[in-house]
Amino acid sequence: KGQEGETLLWLRSGVASALSQIVDTLIFISVAFYGVFPIGELLLGQMLAKVVLSVILVPPLIYAFVALGRRLDSKS
């Protein structure tokens, strides 16, 4: 049986990261560039790139940091 909170950690971390990137992009691009030029394509491109990177990179990094934390915890 896994550790507490480990159930579907990869899915939870990926979804949370993707959603936060979408919200961040919507807020930042809208505030920074609204009225300066059309932002539709910029929003779409930024969201797509950030979500893909979040889904690919964040779950392995979460597992790596959890493993590091457990290793450091066991040494103390």
Protein Blocks (a to p, Z undefined) as FASTA:
>chain_A
ZZehkaoklmmmmmmmmmmmmmmmmmmmmmmmgokaccklmmmmmmmmmmmmmmmmmmmm
mmmmmmmmmmmmmmZZ
